[in-house]
Amino acid sequence: MEQVNKTELISEEKSEKETTEKKTRKTTTKPKKKEETEAKEAPHTEKSTAEPLAVEEENKPEKKKRKRLTVKAVPIKDEESNTSYSTETENTETEIETKDTETTEKTAQSKEENIKTETDKKVSDTQEEKANPTEPKEERKHKPIPPAQPFYFIPKNIEFLGNVVGEGVLEVANDGFGFLRSSDYNYLNSPDDIYVSQSQIKLFGLKTGDIVQGLIRPPKDSEKFFPLLKVDLINGKTPDAVRDRIPFDFLTPLFPDEKIKLTGHPESSISTRIIDLFAPIGKGQRGLIVAQPKTGKTVLLKEVANAIAYNHPEIYLIILLIDERPEEVTDMERSVKAEVISSTFDEPADHHVKIANIVLEKAKRMVECGHDVCILLDSITRLARAFNTIAPASGKVLSGGVEANALQKPKRFFGAARKIENGGSLTIISTALIDTGSKMDEVIFEEFKGTGNMELQLDRKLSNKRIFPAIDIVSSSTRRDDLLHDKEMLQRIWILRNHLADMNTVEAMEFLKSKMAFTNSNEEFLISMNG
């Protein structure tokens, strides 16, 4: 019996071994089929997702090496039969299979997500390409930020297309060379000055005040200013015509006989009509407007300037404001079509004197070439004060603290106004302050009182009553006004003067304004006197 039991146990053990071997074969063949199916599906997916393969290969998890099946004999005891036998246990791969399925599902999900993100990127790239078709992708992704250039950045190797023309007023230095100054800087030193060599000044006979126009070039590395290469025009004429000109001091002066018309323009007022009647201005006049403070002299100068600019475009008009308020300078620049040169009261006396000298020399050079120039100066008393502060101490002091030689240059400025015999004229109309409480102003006015050939008096009583223009008609006159008026008109003006002389200044101005308001011109007003 025992042998039969042993044979049965051996046969059962063999049958169990065969079953376990079959199971192991089945389990080992299963993952091979999965790998083959994945290999078959792989080329289809590669065709559809050819571009993101590199990303998928990086994201693929590493395959774990499968463990081989091991069979072990475990002794088991049966307590009831008191027998012992061994059974074979197999290391099944169910756990490995579940893990493989989970990893394959995760990789499939990650593939789908990567495909979606890349398709979204492609759609966004195509939209950007439609919006900016000319912009390449690399520049769009990585745009370098350009460095901020400062406002004073100047590129090197500038090439000028054509010739550059420069113009300015010449100021000759003591060493022989000179610079062309600009009126934008009131003829003071500026970085826009043009250098003129000594040889050019000698060749063309240039002087201080000449308006020179010519070709210039940009400065080199060692130069500071624009050098003048060629001279085209001097004071509006060719260099050959200017070379033989007569100096200003040798020109013969005459009485002004050509009248400057101050009426007839759209902005004409009663003030310009009164000046045209009782104190006419001619080409080459040396006029003095004597005024107290706050009598309207600056407004009167503005009206005269607008009348000259409208009626006489051939006259080169310069308005010179010395020691004035800055707001009046801007008002004059905006309201008058003329060259406004200014030196406000906050600038030193050196600037006042330098600007006045350059303006005077410019006017002289233009008159030498046959041009008509008019300078409106406000005011000559402040210009004389500036010359007095600069003048060296000579030991001879007049009353009011005025140096004996300080008024020589202001007189030279005011005395330059004249009518030239063979063409050209320089007209200077300046204001003089009186009753300011300063003894110096009285001395300056007394020095200039008899030098002018035209005088216009303003009265403070009229301005206090707000009667404008505040002109004292009786005391205002022009020397040799018979050269400026017709004989018939001159006789009627004399009759009108005799009639107004019996009245005071307020009554005379009110009477004259009431009669002139009904007429459009001075001729019509004088004709209507008898009727």
C-alpha positions as CSV (number, residue, x, y, z in Angstrom):
1,M,0.0,0.0,0.0
2,E,2.8,2.4,0.8
3,Q,4.4,1.8,-2.6
4,V,1.1,2.5,-4.3
5,N,0.7,5.8,-2.4
6,K,4.2,6.8,-3.3
7,T,3.6,6.2,-7.0
8,E,0.4,8.2,-6.9
9,L,2.2,11.1,-5.2
10,I,4.9,11.0,-7.8
11,S,2.4,11.0,-10.7
12,E,0.5,13.9,-9.1
13,E,3.7,15.9,-8.7
14,K,4.5,15.3,-12.4
15,S,1.1,16.4,-13.5
16,E,1.4,19.5,-11.3
17,K,4.8,20.3,-12.9
18,E,3.4,20.0,-16.4
19,T,0.5,22.3,-15.6
20,T,2.9,24.9,-14.1
21,E,5.1,24.7,-17.2
22,K,2.1,25.3,-19.4
23,K,1.0,28.3,-17.3
24,T,4.5,29.8,-17.5
25,R,4.6,29.4,-21.3
26,K,1.3,31.2,-21.5
27,T,2.4,34.0,-19.3
28,T,5.7,34.5,-21.2
29,T,4.0,34.6,-24.6
30,K,1.5,37.3,-23.6
31,P,3.8,40.3,-23.3
32,K,5.5,39.4,-26.6
33,K,2.1,39.7,-28.3
34,K,1.6,43.1,-26.7
35,E,5.1,44.3,-27.9
36,E,4.3,43.1,-31.4
37,T,1.0,44.9,-31.5
38,E,2.7,48.1,-30.2
39,A,5.3,47.7,-32.9
40,K,2.6,47.4,-35.5
41,E,0.8,50.5,-34.3
42,A,4.0,52.5,-34.0
43,P,4.5,53.4,-37.7
44,H,1.0,54.6,-38.0
45,T,1.5,57.0,-35.0
46,E,4.9,58.0,-36.3
47,K,3.4,59.2,-39.6
48,S,0.7,61.2,-37.8
49,T,3.0,62.6,-35.2
50,A,6.3,62.9,-37.0
51,E,7.4,66.1,-35.4
52,P,6.8,65.4,-31.6
53,L,8.7,62.1,-31.6
54,A,11.7,63.7,-30.0
55,V,9.6,65.0,-27.2
56,E,7.8,61.6,-26.7
57,E,11.1,59.7,-26.6
58,E,12.3,61.9,-23.8
59,N,9.0,61.5,-21.9
60,K,8.9,57.6,-22.3
61,P,9.5,55.8,-19.0
62,E,12.3,53.3,-18.9
63,K,11.1,49.7,-19.3
64,K,11.6,47.5,-16.3
65,K,13.3,44.2,-16.8
66,R,10.9,41.4,-16.2
67,K,11.9,38.9,-13.6
68,R,12.2,35.2,-14.5
69,L,9.9,32.7,-13.0
70,T,11.3,30.7,-10.1
71,V,9.8,27.5,-8.7
72,K,10.6,26.5,-5.2
73,A,9.7,23.3,-3.2
74,V,8.1,24.1,0.1
75,P,7.7,21.2,2.6
76,I,4.2,20.8,4.0
77,K,3.2,18.5,6.8
78,D,-0.2,16.9,7.2
79,E,-0.9,16.4,10.9
80,E,-3.7,14.0,10.5
81,S,-1.9,11.6,8.2
82,N,1.6,12.3,9.6
83,T,2.9,12.6,6.0
84,S,5.1,15.3,4.5
85,Y,5.2,16.3,0.8
86,S,6.5,19.2,-1.2
87,T,4.5,21.6,-3.4
88,E,5.8,23.9,-6.1
89,T,4.8,27.6,-5.9
90,E,5.2,29.9,-8.9
91,N,6.1,33.6,-8.9
92,T,3.2,34.8,-11.0
93,E,3.4,38.0,-13.0
94,T,0.0,39.3,-12.4
95,E,1.4,42.2,-10.4
96,I,3.9,43.0,-13.2
97,E,1.2,42.9,-15.8
98,T,-1.0,45.4,-13.9
99,K,2.0,47.7,-13.5
100,D,2.8,47.5,-17.3
101,T,-0.8,48.3,-18.2
102,E,-0.8,51.3,-15.8
103,T,2.4,52.7,-17.3
104,T,1.1,52.2,-20.9
105,E,-2.0,54.1,-20.0
106,K,0.0,56.9,-18.5
107,T,2.3,57.2,-21.5
108,A,-0.8,57.2,-23.9
109,Q,-2.3,60.1,-21.9
110,S,1.0,62.0,-21.9
111,K,1.2,61.5,-25.7
112,E,-2.2,62.9,-26.2
113,E,-1.5,65.9,-24.0
114,N,1.8,66.6,-25.8
115,I,0.0,66.4,-29.2
116,K,-2.7,68.8,-28.0
117,T,-0.2,71.4,-26.7
118,E,1.9,71.2,-29.9
119,T,-1.2,71.6,-32.1
120,D,-2.2,74.7,-30.0
121,K,1.3,76.1,-30.5
122,K,1.1,75.6,-34.3
123,V,-2.3,77.3,-34.4
124,S,-1.0,80.3,-32.4
125,D,2.1,80.5,-34.7
126,T,0.0,80.5,-37.8
127,Q,-2.1,83.3,-36.4
128,E,1.0,85.4,-35.6
129,E,2.4,84.7,-39.1
130,K,-0.9,86.0,-40.6
131,A,-0.7,89.1,-38.4
132,N,3.0,89.7,-39.1
133,P,3.8,87.8,-42.3
134,T,7.2,89.6,-42.9
135,E,8.5,88.9,-39.4
136,P,10.5,85.7,-39.1
137,K,9.9,83.3,-36.2
138,E,13.3,83.6,-34.6
139,E,13.0,87.3,-34.3
140,R,9.5,87.0,-32.9
141,K,10.7,84.6,-30.2
142,H,13.9,86.3,-29.3
143,K,13.7,90.0,-30.0
144,P,16.8,91.9,-28.7
145,I,15.9,95.1,-26.9
146,P,17.8,98.0,-28.6
147,P,19.9,100.2,-26.3
148,A,18.4,103.6,-25.6
149,Q,20.2,106.3,-27.5
150,P,20.6,109.7,-25.8
151,F,19.2,112.8,-27.5
152,Y,22.7,114.1,-28.1
153,F,23.8,111.0,-30.0
154,I,25.6,112.1,-33.2
155,P,26.4,109.4,-35.7
156,K,29.8,109.4,-37.3
157,N,30.7,109.9,-40.9
158,I,27.8,112.2,-41.8
159,E,27.5,112.8,-45.5
160,F,25.9,116.0,-46.5
161,L,23.8,115.9,-49.7
162,G,24.7,119.0,-51.6
163,N,26.2,122.2,-50.2
164,V,25.3,123.8,-46.9
165,V,24.7,127.6,-46.9
166,G,25.4,129.7,-43.8
167,E,24.7,133.3,-43.1
168,G,25.5,135.7,-40.3
169,V,26.7,139.1,-39.3
170,L,30.5,139.4,-39.2
171,E,32.4,140.4,-36.0
172,V,36.1,140.8,-36.6
173,A,38.3,140.0,-33.6
174,N,41.5,141.8,-32.7
175,D,43.7,139.0,-34.2
176,G,42.3,139.5,-37.7
177,F,39.9,136.5,-38.0
178,G,36.2,136.8,-37.4
179,F,32.9,135.0,-36.7
180,L,29.5,135.2,-38.3
181,R,27.0,135.8,-35.4
182,S,23.4,134.9,-35.5
183,S,20.4,137.1,-34.7
184,D,18.8,134.2,-32.9
185,Y,21.4,134.7,-30.1
186,N,21.2,138.5,-30.3
187,Y,24.6,138.6,-32.0
188,L,26.4,137.1,-28.9
189,N,28.8,134.2,-28.8
190,S,27.0,130.9,-29.7
191,P,28.0,127.3,-30.8
192,D,26.4,128.1,-34.2
193,D,29.0,130.7,-35.1
194,I,30.8,130.4,-38.5
195,Y,34.6,130.9,-38.6
196,V,36.0,133.3,-41.2
197,S,39.7,133.2,-41.8
198,Q,41.9,136.3,-41.9
199,S,42.8,135.7,-45.6
200,Q,39.1,135.9,-46.6
201,I,38.6,139.1,-44.6
202,K,41.5,140.7,-46.4
203,L,40.6,139.4,-49.8
204,F,37.0,140.7,-49.8
205,G,37.6,143.8,-47.6
206,L,35.1,142.6,-44.9
207,K,34.3,144.8,-41.9
208,T,32.4,144.3,-38.7
209,G,28.7,144.3,-39.4
210,D,28.8,142.8,-42.9
211,I,26.1,140.3,-43.7
212,V,28.0,137.4,-45.3
213,Q,26.4,134.4,-47.0
214,G,28.4,131.5,-48.3
215,L,29.2,127.8,-48.3
216,I,30.2,126.1,-45.1
217,R,31.3,122.6,-44.1
218,P,31.0,120.6,-40.8
219,P,33.8,121.0,-38.4
220,K,36.4,118.3,-38.1
221,D,37.5,116.5,-34.9
222,S,40.0,119.2,-34.0
223,E,37.7,122.1,-34.9
224,K,34.9,123.8,-32.9
225,F,33.1,125.9,-35.4
226,F,31.8,125.7,-39.0
227,P,34.4,127.2,-41.3
228,L,33.4,129.4,-44.3
229,L,34.6,127.9,-47.6
230,K,33.3,130.3,-50.2
231,V,31.7,133.8,-50.0
232,D,28.6,134.2,-52.3
233,L,26.9,137.4,-51.1
234,I,27.9,140.4,-49.0
235,N,25.0,142.6,-47.8
236,G,22.9,141.1,-50.6
237,K,25.4,142.0,-53.4
238,T,28.2,140.2,-55.1
239,P,31.7,140.5,-53.6
240,D,33.0,142.5,-56.6
241,A,30.4,145.2,-56.2
242,V,31.1,145.6,-52.4
243,R,34.9,145.7,-52.7
244,D,35.0,149.3,-53.9
245,R,32.3,150.8,-51.6
246,I,32.7,154.1,-49.8
247,P,33.0,154.1,-46.0
248,F,30.1,155.3,-44.0
249,D,32.0,158.3,-42.5
250,F,32.8,159.7,-46.0
251,L,29.2,159.6,-47.2
252,T,27.5,163.1,-47.6
253,P,24.5,163.5,-45.3
254,L,21.4,165.4,-46.3
255,F,18.0,166.5,-44.9
256,P,15.4,163.8,-45.2
257,D,13.1,164.6,-48.1
258,E,11.2,161.3,-48.6
259,K,8.4,160.8,-46.2
260,I,7.6,157.6,-44.5
261,K,3.9,157.0,-44.6
262,L,2.4,155.8,-41.3
263,T,-1.3,155.7,-42.4
264,G,-3.3,153.7,-44.8
265,H,-2.7,150.2,-43.4
266,P,-5.4,148.0,-41.8
267,E,-4.1,148.4,-38.2
268,S,-3.6,152.2,-38.4
269,S,-4.8,154.2,-35.4
270,I,-5.3,157.9,-34.6
271,S,-1.8,158.0,-32.9
272,T,0.0,157.3,-36.2
273,R,-2.2,159.8,-38.0
274,I,-1.3,162.5,-35.5
275,I,2.4,161.7,-35.8
276,D,2.0,161.9,-39.6
277,L,0.5,165.3,-39.3
278,F,2.4,167.2,-36.7
279,A,5.8,165.3,-36.5
280,P,6.3,163.5,-39.8
281,I,9.1,161.0,-40.2
282,G,11.3,160.8,-43.3
283,K,14.0,158.4,-44.5
284,G,17.1,159.4,-42.6
285,Q,15.3,161.0,-39.7
286,R,16.9,161.3,-36.3
287,G,13.9,161.2,-34.0
288,L,13.5,161.4,-30.2
289,I,10.4,160.4,-28.3
290,V,10.5,162.2,-25.0
291,A,8.3,160.4,-22.5
292,Q,7.7,160.1,-18.8
293,P,7.1,156.6,-17.3
294,K,3.8,155.0,-18.1
295,T,2.8,157.2,-21.0
296,G,2.6,154.5,-23.7
297,K,5.8,155.0,-25.5
298,T,6.4,151.3,-26.1
299,V,2.9,150.9,-27.6
300,L,3.5,153.9,-29.8
301,L,6.8,152.4,-31.0
302,K,4.9,149.2,-31.9
303,E,2.3,151.0,-33.9
304,V,5.0,153.0,-35.8
305,A,6.9,149.7,-36.5
306,N,3.8,148.0,-37.9
307,A,3.0,151.0,-40.1
308,I,6.6,151.0,-41.6
309,A,6.6,147.3,-42.1
310,Y,3.3,147.4,-44.0
311,N,3.7,150.6,-46.1
312,H,7.5,150.4,-46.8
313,P,8.7,146.8,-47.3
314,E,11.9,148.2,-48.9
315,I,13.1,149.5,-45.5
316,Y,15.0,147.0,-43.4
317,L,13.5,147.4,-39.9
318,I,15.4,146.6,-36.7
319,I,13.9,147.0,-33.2
320,L,16.6,147.3,-30.5
321,L,15.3,146.9,-26.9
322,I,18.0,147.8,-24.3
323,D,17.4,147.1,-20.6
324,E,13.7,146.3,-21.1
325,R,11.3,143.9,-19.5
326,P,11.3,140.3,-20.9
327,E,7.6,140.2,-21.4
328,E,7.7,143.3,-23.6
329,V,10.4,141.6,-25.7
330,T,8.2,138.6,-26.4
331,D,5.2,140.9,-27.1
332,M,7.3,142.9,-29.6
333,E,8.6,139.7,-31.4
334,R,5.1,138.3,-31.8
335,S,3.3,141.5,-32.9
336,V,5.8,143.1,-35.3
337,K,7.2,141.8,-38.5
338,A,10.8,143.0,-38.0
339,E,14.1,141.9,-36.6
340,V,13.9,142.2,-32.8
341,I,17.3,142.4,-31.0
342,S,17.0,142.6,-27.2
343,S,19.0,142.7,-24.0
344,T,16.8,142.6,-21.0
345,F,17.5,144.4,-17.7
346,D,18.7,141.2,-16.0
347,E,21.7,141.0,-18.3
348,P,25.0,142.8,-17.6
349,A,25.9,146.2,-19.2
350,D,28.5,144.5,-21.4
351,H,25.8,142.8,-23.3
352,H,23.9,146.0,-23.8
353,V,26.9,147.7,-25.3
354,K,28.0,144.8,-27.5
355,I,24.6,144.3,-29.0
356,A,24.1,148.0,-29.7
357,N,27.5,148.3,-31.4
358,I,26.9,145.3,-33.7
359,V,23.4,146.5,-34.6
360,L,24.9,150.0,-35.5
361,E,27.7,148.5,-37.5
362,K,25.3,146.2,-39.4
363,A,23.1,149.2,-40.3
364,K,26.1,151.2,-41.5
365,R,27.3,148.4,-43.8
366,M,23.8,148.1,-45.3
367,V,23.7,151.9,-45.9
368,E,27.1,151.8,-47.6
369,C,25.6,149.3,-50.1
370,G,22.6,151.6,-50.8
371,H,19.9,150.1,-48.5
372,D,17.3,151.9,-46.4
373,V,17.5,150.9,-42.7
374,C,15.4,152.0,-39.8
375,I,16.3,151.4,-36.1
376,L,13.7,151.8,-33.3
377,L,15.6,152.1,-30.1
378,D,14.0,151.8,-26.6
379,S,15.6,153.5,-24.8
380,I,18.7,155.7,-25.4
381,T,18.9,156.8,-21.7
382,R,19.4,153.2,-20.6
383,L,21.9,152.7,-23.3
384,A,23.8,155.7,-22.1
385,R,23.6,154.3,-18.5
386,A,25.2,151.1,-19.8
387,F,28.0,153.0,-21.5
388,N,28.5,155.0,-18.3
389,T,29.0,151.9,-16.2
390,I,31.5,150.4,-18.6
391,A,33.5,153.6,-19.1
392,P,36.8,153.7,-17.2
393,A,37.2,156.2,-14.4
394,S,38.7,159.4,-15.9
395,G,38.4,161.6,-12.9
396,K,36.1,164.0,-14.6
397,V,32.5,163.4,-13.4
398,L,29.5,165.5,-14.4
399,S,26.5,166.1,-12.3
400,G,24.5,163.0,-11.6
401,G,27.5,160.7,-11.6
402,V,28.0,160.7,-15.4
403,E,31.5,160.3,-16.7
404,A,32.7,163.1,-19.0
405,N,33.6,160.6,-21.9
406,A,30.7,158.1,-21.2
407,L,28.2,159.9,-23.5
408,Q,30.5,160.1,-26.5
409,K,29.5,156.6,-27.8
410,P,25.7,157.0,-27.3
411,K,26.0,160.3,-29.3
412,R,27.9,158.5,-32.0
413,F,25.1,155.9,-32.1
414,F,22.3,158.5,-32.3
415,G,24.2,160.7,-34.7
416,A,24.6,157.9,-37.3
417,A,21.1,158.5,-38.6
418,R,21.3,160.4,-41.9
419,K,20.1,160.6,-45.5
420,I,22.8,159.7,-48.0
421,E,23.1,161.8,-51.1
422,N,23.4,159.0,-53.7
423,G,21.1,156.5,-52.2
424,G,20.6,154.8,-48.8
425,S,19.4,156.1,-45.5
426,L,19.6,155.3,-41.8
427,T,16.6,156.3,-39.7
428,I,16.8,156.1,-35.9
429,I,13.8,156.7,-33.7
430,S,14.7,156.4,-30.0
431,T,12.9,157.1,-26.7
432,A,14.3,159.3,-23.9
433,L,13.1,159.1,-20.3
434,I,12.4,162.2,-18.3
435,D,11.0,163.0,-14.8
436,T,12.2,159.7,-13.4
437,G,13.6,161.3,-10.3
438,S,17.1,160.6,-11.4
439,K,19.6,163.4,-12.0
440,M,21.5,161.2,-14.4
441,D,18.5,160.8,-16.7
442,E,18.1,164.6,-16.9
443,V,21.7,165.1,-17.8
444,I,21.5,162.4,-20.5
445,F,18.3,164.0,-21.9
446,E,19.9,167.5,-22.0
447,E,22.9,166.0,-24.0
448,F,20.5,164.6,-26.6
449,K,18.0,167.4,-26.7
450,G,19.3,169.4,-29.5
451,T,20.9,166.6,-31.6
452,G,17.7,165.2,-33.2
453,N,15.8,166.7,-36.1
454,M,12.4,165.3,-35.0
455,E,10.9,165.4,-31.4
456,L,7.7,163.9,-30.1
457,Q,6.6,164.9,-26.6
458,L,4.3,162.7,-24.5
459,D,2.4,164.2,-21.6
460,R,1.7,162.4,-18.3
461,K,-1.5,164.3,-17.7
462,L,-3.2,162.7,-20.7
463,S,-2.1,159.2,-19.7
464,N,-3.4,159.8,-16.2
465,K,-6.8,160.5,-17.6
466,R,-6.4,157.5,-19.9
467,I,-6.4,159.7,-23.1
468,F,-4.3,158.0,-25.7
469,P,-2.2,158.8,-27.6
470,A,-0.8,161.1,-24.9
471,I,0.9,163.4,-27.3
472,D,1.7,167.0,-26.6
473,I,0.8,168.4,-30.0
474,V,2.1,172.0,-29.5
475,S,5.6,170.9,-28.4
476,S,6.0,168.1,-31.0
477,S,7.6,169.1,-34.3
478,T,10.0,168.1,-37.1
479,R,12.8,170.3,-38.5
480,R,12.4,171.1,-42.2
481,D,8.9,169.5,-42.4
482,D,8.4,171.6,-45.5
483,L,10.4,168.9,-47.4
484,L,8.0,166.2,-46.3
485,H,4.6,167.9,-46.8
486,D,2.9,169.6,-49.8
487,K,2.5,173.4,-49.6
488,E,-1.3,173.3,-49.4
489,M,-1.2,170.6,-46.7
490,L,1.5,172.5,-44.8
491,Q,-0.5,175.7,-44.7
492,R,-3.5,174.0,-43.3
493,I,-1.4,172.3,-40.7
494,W,0.0,175.6,-39.6
495,I,-3.6,177.0,-39.2
496,L,-4.5,173.9,-37.2
497,R,-1.5,174.5,-34.9
498,N,-2.5,178.1,-34.3
499,H,-5.9,176.9,-33.3
500,L,-4.7,174.2,-31.0
501,A,-2.0,176.4,-29.3
502,D,-4.7,178.3,-27.4
503,M,-5.9,175.1,-25.7
504,N,-4.2,173.0,-23.0
505,T,-3.0,169.5,-23.9
506,V,-6.1,167.7,-22.7
507,E,-8.5,170.0,-24.6
508,A,-6.4,169.9,-27.7
509,M,-6.2,166.1,-27.9
510,E,-10.0,165.6,-27.2
511,F,-10.8,168.2,-29.9
512,L,-8.5,166.6,-32.4
513,K,-9.7,163.1,-31.7
514,S,-13.4,164.1,-32.1
515,K,-12.8,165.7,-35.5
516,M,-10.5,163.0,-36.9
517,A,-13.0,160.2,-35.9
518,F,-15.3,161.2,-38.8
519,T,-12.6,161.0,-41.5
520,N,-10.7,158.1,-42.9
521,S,-7.4,159.9,-43.8
522,N,-5.4,163.0,-42.9
523,E,-6.1,164.6,-46.4
524,E,-9.8,164.2,-45.9
525,F,-9.5,165.7,-42.5
526,L,-7.5,168.8,-43.7
527,I,-9.9,169.4,-46.6
528,S,-12.9,169.2,-44.3
529,M,-11.5,172.0,-42.0
530,N,-12.8,174.9,-44.1
531,G,-16.2,173.3,-44.8
